[in-house]
Amino acid sequence: MKKSGLIKNKSLKNILSALAVAIFGFILLNLTFLFDALFQGLMGRFIGIFIPFNPDTKLYWFPILMHGSFVVIIGIISWFVFKSKLKEIYKAIYMTVPLAVVFVTIGIFLFQWPIAVYLLGTLFGIGALYYFYRTKQHWIYYYTLILVGLTLAIFTLLGGEI
């Protein structure tokens, strides 16, 4: 009996899945950063109606509110995506977004202590790997976590800033 489907070779299917996560995940991350810029711009205008501020204003809570609310929105969207009946490949592609948001949030809030950034990022990555292992998740989730974690770690080690 023949299997139905376009890709019958399992190795080729796995390679194409890994490439899809890398390529479409990168595109999705760019769209997420655009969404974040739009969200923060609109949020800044809305809050500006009630609290007048300019670049010299010292509102220490404002960046935390802005980024924290974006993290909450990504968390809510992620919950719906991961509870849906989408195939693993689509969930893995999307998973680049919440993973990057978590890693970037750690970096944003702890940028003054690089050791803490790497330590917490590593602990988060190990925790996520352990969760995947305990819940027997598909290999593509492991790959996505390692891809996003290593990419952002290398980006930071090379002096990149967000």
PyMOL CGO cylinders between C-alpha atoms (Angstrom):
from pymol import cmd
from pymol.cgo import CYLINDER

trace = [
    CYLINDER, 0.00, 0.00, 0.00, 1.16, 3.49, -0.77, 0.3, 1, 1, 1, 1, 1, 1,
    CYLINDER, 1.16, 3.49, -0.77, 1.02, 6.33, 1.69, 0.3, 1, 1, 1, 1, 1, 1,
    CYLINDER, 1.02, 6.33, 1.69, -0.93, 9.31, 0.53, 0.3, 1, 1, 1, 1, 1, 1,
    CYLINDER, -0.93, 9.31, 0.53, 0.71, 12.70, 0.61, 0.3, 1, 1, 1, 1, 1, 1,
    CYLINDER, 0.71, 12.70, 0.61, 3.26, 14.60, -1.36, 0.3, 1, 1, 1, 1, 1, 1,
    CYLINDER, 3.26, 14.60, -1.36, 6.29, 13.77, 0.74, 0.3, 1, 1, 1, 1, 1, 1,
    CYLINDER, 6.29, 13.77, 0.74, 6.81, 10.06, 1.36, 0.3, 1, 1, 1, 1, 1, 1,
    CYLINDER, 6.81, 10.06, 1.36, 10.45, 10.17, 2.49, 0.3, 1, 1, 1, 1, 1, 1,
    CYLINDER, 10.45, 10.17, 2.49, 10.45, 10.78, 6.26, 0.3, 1, 1, 1, 1, 1, 1,
    CYLINDER, 10.45, 10.78, 6.26, 13.97, 12.29, 6.32, 0.3, 1, 1, 1, 1, 1, 1,
    CYLINDER, 13.97, 12.29, 6.32, 13.07, 14.75, 3.59, 0.3, 1, 1, 1, 1, 1, 1,
    CYLINDER, 13.07, 14.75, 3.59, 9.87, 15.64, 5.40, 0.3, 1, 1, 1, 1, 1, 1,
    CYLINDER, 9.87, 15.64, 5.40, 11.82, 16.31, 8.62, 0.3, 1, 1, 1, 1, 1, 1,
    CYLINDER, 11.82, 16.31, 8.62, 14.37, 18.48, 6.80, 0.3, 1, 1, 1, 1, 1, 1,
    CYLINDER, 14.37, 18.48, 6.80, 11.62, 20.47, 5.10, 0.3, 1, 1, 1, 1, 1, 1,
    CYLINDER, 11.62, 20.47, 5.10, 9.82, 20.86, 8.45, 0.3, 1, 1, 1, 1, 1, 1,
    CYLINDER, 9.82, 20.86, 8.45, 12.99, 22.22, 10.05, 0.3, 1, 1, 1, 1, 1, 1,
    CYLINDER, 12.99, 22.22, 10.05, 13.49, 24.64, 7.16, 0.3, 1, 1, 1, 1, 1, 1,
    CYLINDER, 13.49, 24.64, 7.16, 9.85, 25.73, 7.37, 0.3, 1, 1, 1, 1, 1, 1,
    CYLINDER, 9.85, 25.73, 7.37, 10.22, 26.52, 11.08, 0.3, 1, 1, 1, 1, 1, 1,
    CYLINDER, 10.22, 26.52, 11.08, 13.39, 28.54, 10.43, 0.3, 1, 1, 1, 1, 1, 1,
    CYLINDER, 13.39, 28.54, 10.43, 12.06, 30.46, 7.41, 0.3, 1, 1, 1, 1, 1, 1,
    CYLINDER, 12.06, 30.46, 7.41, 8.45, 31.05, 8.38, 0.3, 1, 1, 1, 1, 1, 1,
    CYLINDER, 8.45, 31.05, 8.38, 9.39, 31.54, 12.03, 0.3, 1, 1, 1, 1, 1, 1,
    CYLINDER, 9.39, 31.54, 12.03, 11.77, 34.33, 10.97, 0.3, 1, 1, 1, 1, 1, 1,
    CYLINDER, 11.77, 34.33, 10.97, 9.01, 35.94, 8.91, 0.3, 1, 1, 1, 1, 1, 1,
    CYLINDER, 9.01, 35.94, 8.91, 6.58, 35.60, 11.82, 0.3, 1, 1, 1, 1, 1, 1,
    CYLINDER, 6.58, 35.60, 11.82, 9.11, 37.19, 14.20, 0.3, 1, 1, 1, 1, 1, 1,
    CYLINDER, 9.11, 37.19, 14.20, 9.45, 40.18, 11.89, 0.3, 1, 1, 1, 1, 1, 1,
    CYLINDER, 9.45, 40.18, 11.89, 5.68, 40.53, 11.77, 0.3, 1, 1, 1, 1, 1, 1,
    CYLINDER, 5.68, 40.53, 11.77, 5.61, 40.28, 15.57, 0.3, 1, 1, 1, 1, 1, 1,
    CYLINDER, 5.61, 40.28, 15.57, 8.12, 43.11, 15.93, 0.3, 1, 1, 1, 1, 1, 1,
    CYLINDER, 8.12, 43.11, 15.93, 6.01, 45.22, 13.56, 0.3, 1, 1, 1, 1, 1, 1,
    CYLINDER, 6.01, 45.22, 13.56, 2.92, 44.35, 15.61, 0.3, 1, 1, 1, 1, 1, 1,
    CYLINDER, 2.92, 44.35, 15.61, 4.79, 45.33, 18.79, 0.3, 1, 1, 1, 1, 1, 1,
    CYLINDER, 4.79, 45.33, 18.79, 5.79, 48.69, 17.28, 0.3, 1, 1, 1, 1, 1, 1,
    CYLINDER, 5.79, 48.69, 17.28, 2.21, 49.35, 16.20, 0.3, 1, 1, 1, 1, 1, 1,
    CYLINDER, 2.21, 49.35, 16.20, 0.82, 48.23, 19.56, 0.3, 1, 1, 1, 1, 1, 1,
    CYLINDER, 0.82, 48.23, 19.56, 3.24, 50.37, 21.54, 0.3, 1, 1, 1, 1, 1, 1,
    CYLINDER, 3.24, 50.37, 21.54, 2.64, 53.36, 19.30, 0.3, 1, 1, 1, 1, 1, 1,
    CYLINDER, 2.64, 53.36, 19.30, -1.12, 53.12, 19.73, 0.3, 1, 1, 1, 1, 1, 1,
    CYLINDER, -1.12, 53.12, 19.73, -0.77, 52.44, 23.44, 0.3, 1, 1, 1, 1, 1, 1,
    CYLINDER, -0.77, 52.44, 23.44, 1.53, 55.48, 23.81, 0.3, 1, 1, 1, 1, 1, 1,
    CYLINDER, 1.53, 55.48, 23.81, -0.98, 57.71, 22.05, 0.3, 1, 1, 1, 1, 1, 1,
    CYLINDER, -0.98, 57.71, 22.05, -3.84, 56.41, 24.18, 0.3, 1, 1, 1, 1, 1, 1,
    CYLINDER, -3.84, 56.41, 24.18, -1.97, 56.86, 27.46, 0.3, 1, 1, 1, 1, 1, 1,
    CYLINDER, -1.97, 56.86, 27.46, -0.75, 60.25, 26.18, 0.3, 1, 1, 1, 1, 1, 1,
    CYLINDER, -0.75, 60.25, 26.18, -4.36, 61.45, 26.27, 0.3, 1, 1, 1, 1, 1, 1,
    CYLINDER, -4.36, 61.45, 26.27, -4.40, 61.03, 30.06, 0.3, 1, 1, 1, 1, 1, 1,
    CYLINDER, -4.40, 61.03, 30.06, -0.75, 61.58, 30.95, 0.3, 1, 1, 1, 1, 1, 1,
    CYLINDER, -0.75, 61.58, 30.95, 1.22, 64.15, 28.99, 0.3, 1, 1, 1, 1, 1, 1,
    CYLINDER, 1.22, 64.15, 28.99, 4.76, 62.95, 28.39, 0.3, 1, 1, 1, 1, 1, 1,
    CYLINDER, 4.76, 62.95, 28.39, 7.73, 63.68, 26.18, 0.3, 1, 1, 1, 1, 1, 1,
    CYLINDER, 7.73, 63.68, 26.18, 11.21, 62.16, 25.77, 0.3, 1, 1, 1, 1, 1, 1,
    CYLINDER, 11.21, 62.16, 25.77, 12.39, 63.98, 28.94, 0.3, 1, 1, 1, 1, 1, 1,
    CYLINDER, 12.39, 63.98, 28.94, 9.57, 62.61, 31.09, 0.3, 1, 1, 1, 1, 1, 1,
    CYLINDER, 9.57, 62.61, 31.09, 10.75, 60.06, 33.64, 0.3, 1, 1, 1, 1, 1, 1,
    CYLINDER, 10.75, 60.06, 33.64, 7.96, 57.50, 33.82, 0.3, 1, 1, 1, 1, 1, 1,
    CYLINDER, 7.96, 57.50, 33.82, 9.83, 54.40, 34.98, 0.3, 1, 1, 1, 1, 1, 1,
    CYLINDER, 9.83, 54.40, 34.98, 6.68, 52.27, 35.02, 0.3, 1, 1, 1, 1, 1, 1,
    CYLINDER, 6.68, 52.27, 35.02, 5.75, 53.15, 31.42, 0.3, 1, 1, 1, 1, 1, 1,
    CYLINDER, 5.75, 53.15, 31.42, 8.14, 50.80, 29.52, 0.3, 1, 1, 1, 1, 1, 1,
    CYLINDER, 8.14, 50.80, 29.52, 7.26, 47.96, 31.89, 0.3, 1, 1, 1, 1, 1, 1,
    CYLINDER, 7.26, 47.96, 31.89, 3.56, 48.57, 31.28, 0.3, 1, 1, 1, 1, 1, 1,
    CYLINDER, 3.56, 48.57, 31.28, 4.06, 48.75, 27.52, 0.3, 1, 1, 1, 1, 1, 1,
    CYLINDER, 4.06, 48.75, 27.52, 6.15, 45.62, 27.18, 0.3, 1, 1, 1, 1, 1, 1,
    CYLINDER, 6.15, 45.62, 27.18, 4.26, 43.73, 29.89, 0.3, 1, 1, 1, 1, 1, 1,
    CYLINDER, 4.26, 43.73, 29.89, 0.93, 44.30, 28.17, 0.3, 1, 1, 1, 1, 1, 1,
    CYLINDER, 0.93, 44.30, 28.17, 2.43, 43.10, 24.87, 0.3, 1, 1, 1, 1, 1, 1,
    CYLINDER, 2.43, 43.10, 24.87, 3.67, 39.94, 26.59, 0.3, 1, 1, 1, 1, 1, 1,
    CYLINDER, 3.67, 39.94, 26.59, 0.16, 39.34, 27.94, 0.3, 1, 1, 1, 1, 1, 1,
    CYLINDER, 0.16, 39.34, 27.94, -1.33, 39.73, 24.45, 0.3, 1, 1, 1, 1, 1, 1,
    CYLINDER, -1.33, 39.73, 24.45, 1.20, 37.27, 22.99, 0.3, 1, 1, 1, 1, 1, 1,
    CYLINDER, 1.20, 37.27, 22.99, 0.43, 34.90, 25.87, 0.3, 1, 1, 1, 1, 1, 1,
    CYLINDER, 0.43, 34.90, 25.87, -3.31, 35.02, 25.18, 0.3, 1, 1, 1, 1, 1, 1,
    CYLINDER, -3.31, 35.02, 25.18, -2.82, 34.49, 21.44, 0.3, 1, 1, 1, 1, 1, 1,
    CYLINDER, -2.82, 34.49, 21.44, -0.40, 31.63, 22.18, 0.3, 1, 1, 1, 1, 1, 1,
    CYLINDER, -0.40, 31.63, 22.18, -2.87, 29.91, 24.46, 0.3, 1, 1, 1, 1, 1, 1,
    CYLINDER, -2.87, 29.91, 24.46, -5.46, 29.83, 21.68, 0.3, 1, 1, 1, 1, 1, 1,
    CYLINDER, -5.46, 29.83, 21.68, -2.93, 28.66, 19.10, 0.3, 1, 1, 1, 1, 1, 1,
    CYLINDER, -2.93, 28.66, 19.10, -1.62, 25.81, 21.27, 0.3, 1, 1, 1, 1, 1, 1,
    CYLINDER, -1.62, 25.81, 21.27, -5.11, 24.69, 22.28, 0.3, 1, 1, 1, 1, 1, 1,
    CYLINDER, -5.11, 24.69, 22.28, -6.23, 24.60, 18.64, 0.3, 1, 1, 1, 1, 1, 1,
    CYLINDER, -6.23, 24.60, 18.64, -6.21, 21.54, 16.41, 0.3, 1, 1, 1, 1, 1, 1,
    CYLINDER, -6.21, 21.54, 16.41, -3.48, 22.89, 14.15, 0.3, 1, 1, 1, 1, 1, 1,
    CYLINDER, -3.48, 22.89, 14.15, -0.77, 20.50, 13.00, 0.3, 1, 1, 1, 1, 1, 1,
    CYLINDER, -0.77, 20.50, 13.00, 2.49, 20.39, 14.98, 0.3, 1, 1, 1, 1, 1, 1,
    CYLINDER, 2.49, 20.39, 14.98, 4.41, 22.12, 12.21, 0.3, 1, 1, 1, 1, 1, 1,
    CYLINDER, 4.41, 22.12, 12.21, 2.17, 25.20, 12.35, 0.3, 1, 1, 1, 1, 1, 1,
    CYLINDER, 2.17, 25.20, 12.35, 2.32, 25.32, 16.13, 0.3, 1, 1, 1, 1, 1, 1,
    CYLINDER, 2.32, 25.32, 16.13, 6.11, 24.95, 16.01, 0.3, 1, 1, 1, 1, 1, 1,
    CYLINDER, 6.11, 24.95, 16.01, 6.38, 27.79, 13.51, 0.3, 1, 1, 1, 1, 1, 1,
    CYLINDER, 6.38, 27.79, 13.51, 4.21, 29.96, 15.74, 0.3, 1, 1, 1, 1, 1, 1,
    CYLINDER, 4.21, 29.96, 15.74, 6.15, 28.89, 18.84, 0.3, 1, 1, 1, 1, 1, 1,
    CYLINDER, 6.15, 28.89, 18.84, 9.07, 31.01, 17.63, 0.3, 1, 1, 1, 1, 1, 1,
    CYLINDER, 9.07, 31.01, 17.63, 7.03, 34.05, 18.68, 0.3, 1, 1, 1, 1, 1, 1,
    CYLINDER, 7.03, 34.05, 18.68, 6.32, 33.30, 22.37, 0.3, 1, 1, 1, 1, 1, 1,
    CYLINDER, 6.32, 33.30, 22.37, 9.80, 31.86, 22.82, 0.3, 1, 1, 1, 1, 1, 1,
    CYLINDER, 9.80, 31.86, 22.82, 11.45, 34.94, 21.36, 0.3, 1, 1, 1, 1, 1, 1,
    CYLINDER, 11.45, 34.94, 21.36, 9.16, 37.19, 23.41, 0.3, 1, 1, 1, 1, 1, 1,
    CYLINDER, 9.16, 37.19, 23.41, 10.15, 35.40, 26.62, 0.3, 1, 1, 1, 1, 1, 1,
    CYLINDER, 10.15, 35.40, 26.62, 13.88, 35.48, 25.83, 0.3, 1, 1, 1, 1, 1, 1,
    CYLINDER, 13.88, 35.48, 25.83, 13.73, 39.13, 24.73, 0.3, 1, 1, 1, 1, 1, 1,
    CYLINDER, 13.73, 39.13, 24.73, 11.71, 40.08, 27.82, 0.3, 1, 1, 1, 1, 1, 1,
    CYLINDER, 11.71, 40.08, 27.82, 14.36, 38.52, 30.04, 0.3, 1, 1, 1, 1, 1, 1,
    CYLINDER, 14.36, 38.52, 30.04, 16.97, 40.50, 28.13, 0.3, 1, 1, 1, 1, 1, 1,
    CYLINDER, 16.97, 40.50, 28.13, 15.05, 43.77, 28.30, 0.3, 1, 1, 1, 1, 1, 1,
    CYLINDER, 15.05, 43.77, 28.30, 14.36, 43.65, 32.01, 0.3, 1, 1, 1, 1, 1, 1,
    CYLINDER, 14.36, 43.65, 32.01, 17.81, 42.40, 33.03, 0.3, 1, 1, 1, 1, 1, 1,
    CYLINDER, 17.81, 42.40, 33.03, 20.04, 44.07, 30.43, 0.3, 1, 1, 1, 1, 1, 1,
    CYLINDER, 20.04, 44.07, 30.43, 22.19, 45.65, 33.15, 0.3, 1, 1, 1, 1, 1, 1,
    CYLINDER, 22.19, 45.65, 33.15, 23.21, 42.17, 34.38, 0.3, 1, 1, 1, 1, 1, 1,
    CYLINDER, 23.21, 42.17, 34.38, 24.30, 40.08, 31.38, 0.3, 1, 1, 1, 1, 1, 1,
    CYLINDER, 24.30, 40.08, 31.38, 25.11, 37.08, 33.55, 0.3, 1, 1, 1, 1, 1, 1,
    CYLINDER, 25.11, 37.08, 33.55, 21.53, 37.10, 34.87, 0.3, 1, 1, 1, 1, 1, 1,
    CYLINDER, 21.53, 37.10, 34.87, 20.19, 37.29, 31.32, 0.3, 1, 1, 1, 1, 1, 1,
    CYLINDER, 20.19, 37.29, 31.32, 22.15, 34.23, 30.21, 0.3, 1, 1, 1, 1, 1, 1,
    CYLINDER, 22.15, 34.23, 30.21, 21.43, 32.36, 33.44, 0.3, 1, 1, 1, 1, 1, 1,
    CYLINDER, 21.43, 32.36, 33.44, 17.66, 32.96, 33.35, 0.3, 1, 1, 1, 1, 1, 1,
    CYLINDER, 17.66, 32.96, 33.35, 17.52, 32.34, 29.61, 0.3, 1, 1, 1, 1, 1, 1,
    CYLINDER, 17.52, 32.34, 29.61, 19.32, 29.04, 30.08, 0.3, 1, 1, 1, 1, 1, 1,
    CYLINDER, 19.32, 29.04, 30.08, 17.09, 28.06, 32.99, 0.3, 1, 1, 1, 1, 1, 1,
    CYLINDER, 17.09, 28.06, 32.99, 13.99, 28.89, 30.96, 0.3, 1, 1, 1, 1, 1, 1,
    CYLINDER, 13.99, 28.89, 30.96, 15.30, 26.85, 28.02, 0.3, 1, 1, 1, 1, 1, 1,
    CYLINDER, 15.30, 26.85, 28.02, 16.11, 23.86, 30.23, 0.3, 1, 1, 1, 1, 1, 1,
    CYLINDER, 16.11, 23.86, 30.23, 12.67, 24.14, 31.86, 0.3, 1, 1, 1, 1, 1, 1,
    CYLINDER, 12.67, 24.14, 31.86, 10.96, 24.19, 28.47, 0.3, 1, 1, 1, 1, 1, 1,
    CYLINDER, 10.96, 24.19, 28.47, 13.02, 21.21, 27.27, 0.3, 1, 1, 1, 1, 1, 1,
    CYLINDER, 13.02, 21.21, 27.27, 12.07, 19.32, 30.42, 0.3, 1, 1, 1, 1, 1, 1,
    CYLINDER, 12.07, 19.32, 30.42, 8.39, 20.16, 29.85, 0.3, 1, 1, 1, 1, 1, 1,
    CYLINDER, 8.39, 20.16, 29.85, 8.60, 18.90, 26.27, 0.3, 1, 1, 1, 1, 1, 1,
    CYLINDER, 8.60, 18.90, 26.27, 10.26, 15.71, 27.47, 0.3, 1, 1, 1, 1, 1, 1,
    CYLINDER, 10.26, 15.71, 27.47, 7.74, 15.09, 30.26, 0.3, 1, 1, 1, 1, 1, 1,
    CYLINDER, 7.74, 15.09, 30.26, 4.74, 15.70, 27.99, 0.3, 1, 1, 1, 1, 1, 1,
    CYLINDER, 4.74, 15.70, 27.99, 6.32, 13.70, 25.12, 0.3, 1, 1, 1, 1, 1, 1,
    CYLINDER, 6.32, 13.70, 25.12, 6.08, 16.52, 22.58, 0.3, 1, 1, 1, 1, 1, 1,
    CYLINDER, 6.08, 16.52, 22.58, 6.96, 16.22, 18.90, 0.3, 1, 1, 1, 1, 1, 1,
    CYLINDER, 6.96, 16.22, 18.90, 10.67, 16.71, 18.01, 0.3, 1, 1, 1, 1, 1, 1,
    CYLINDER, 10.67, 16.71, 18.01, 9.90, 19.91, 16.10, 0.3, 1, 1, 1, 1, 1, 1,
    CYLINDER, 9.90, 19.91, 16.10, 9.18, 21.73, 19.38, 0.3, 1, 1, 1, 1, 1, 1,
    CYLINDER, 9.18, 21.73, 19.38, 12.64, 20.84, 20.72, 0.3, 1, 1, 1, 1, 1, 1,
    CYLINDER, 12.64, 20.84, 20.72, 14.15, 22.06, 17.47, 0.3, 1, 1, 1, 1, 1, 1,
    CYLINDER, 14.15, 22.06, 17.47, 12.23, 25.34, 17.62, 0.3, 1, 1, 1, 1, 1, 1,
    CYLINDER, 12.23, 25.34, 17.62, 13.30, 26.02, 21.20, 0.3, 1, 1, 1, 1, 1, 1,
    CYLINDER, 13.30, 26.02, 21.20, 16.96, 25.28, 20.45, 0.3, 1, 1, 1, 1, 1, 1,
    CYLINDER, 16.96, 25.28, 20.45, 16.86, 27.33, 17.22, 0.3, 1, 1, 1, 1, 1, 1,
    CYLINDER, 16.86, 27.33, 17.22, 15.32, 30.41, 18.86, 0.3, 1, 1, 1, 1, 1, 1,
    CYLINDER, 15.32, 30.41, 18.86, 17.42, 30.15, 22.02, 0.3, 1, 1, 1, 1, 1, 1,
    CYLINDER, 17.42, 30.15, 22.02, 20.74, 29.76, 20.19, 0.3, 1, 1, 1, 1, 1, 1,
    CYLINDER, 20.74, 29.76, 20.19, 19.89, 32.43, 17.63, 0.3, 1, 1, 1, 1, 1, 1,
    CYLINDER, 19.89, 32.43, 17.63, 19.09, 35.02, 20.30, 0.3, 1, 1, 1, 1, 1, 1,
    CYLINDER, 19.09, 35.02, 20.30, 22.08, 34.00, 22.44, 0.3, 1, 1, 1, 1, 1, 1,
    CYLINDER, 22.08, 34.00, 22.44, 24.46, 34.37, 19.50, 0.3, 1, 1, 1, 1, 1, 1,
    CYLINDER, 24.46, 34.37, 19.50, 22.80, 37.65, 18.51, 0.3, 1, 1, 1, 1, 1, 1,
    CYLINDER, 22.80, 37.65, 18.51, 23.35, 38.98, 22.03, 0.3, 1, 1, 1, 1, 1, 1,
    CYLINDER, 23.35, 38.98, 22.03, 26.92, 37.66, 22.30, 0.3, 1, 1, 1, 1, 1, 1,
    CYLINDER, 26.92, 37.66, 22.30, 27.78, 39.43, 19.04, 0.3, 1, 1, 1, 1, 1, 1,
    CYLINDER, 27.78, 39.43, 19.04, 26.60, 42.73, 20.51, 0.3, 1, 1, 1, 1, 1, 1,
    CYLINDER, 26.60, 42.73, 20.51, 23.12, 42.90, 19.04, 0.3, 1, 1, 1, 1, 1, 1,
    CYLINDER, 23.12, 42.90, 19.04, 20.53, 44.95, 20.84, 0.3, 1, 1, 1, 1, 1, 1,
    CYLINDER, 20.53, 44.95, 20.84, 16.78, 45.17, 20.49, 0.3, 1, 1, 1, 1, 1, 1,
]
cmd.load_cgo(trace, "trace")
